[in-house]
Amino acid sequence: MSRLHADPALLAELAAKLRGASADLEGGASEPPETRAGAVTGAVDGAIAVLAEALGNAVVDVGALGDSVAESRTAYVETDYEQAAAFKAQQLQAEQPR
């Protein structure tokens, strides 16, 4: 039998850190300053736009990861409780005289 254990408190902490990181990154977002790069201004602006979009996607993904960890923690705790209760019920039933 496989022995898998996840610490619900640790999972909750991880979810909170991921959600917090997402909020911190989003809260620090601002418009970049005007680009002054002469003939390559358009290319620099394009690169900044690509980077800004990628960072925006990362912020969303980190927040979603935090949500997923929280949901998984809840599912783990519920399943663990249900399995423990079922196991205990089987033990009690086995101990009953026939």
C-alpha angles and dihedrals in degrees: 000000000000117000107216120169130173121185107231092203091053091048091050090050092049092049091050092049092050092048090046092050090051092050092046092051092047092046091054094052118117140157113279116245120263111285116239104184102130114220093004096050091110092052092047091049089050092051091048090050091052092048092046091051091048091050090048090053090048091052091052092045094050090051091048090049089054090051091049092050090050092049092047090050090054092048091048093050093047094047093045091052093047092049092047090050092049091048091050091049090053091050092051092047091050091052093054115105115245 
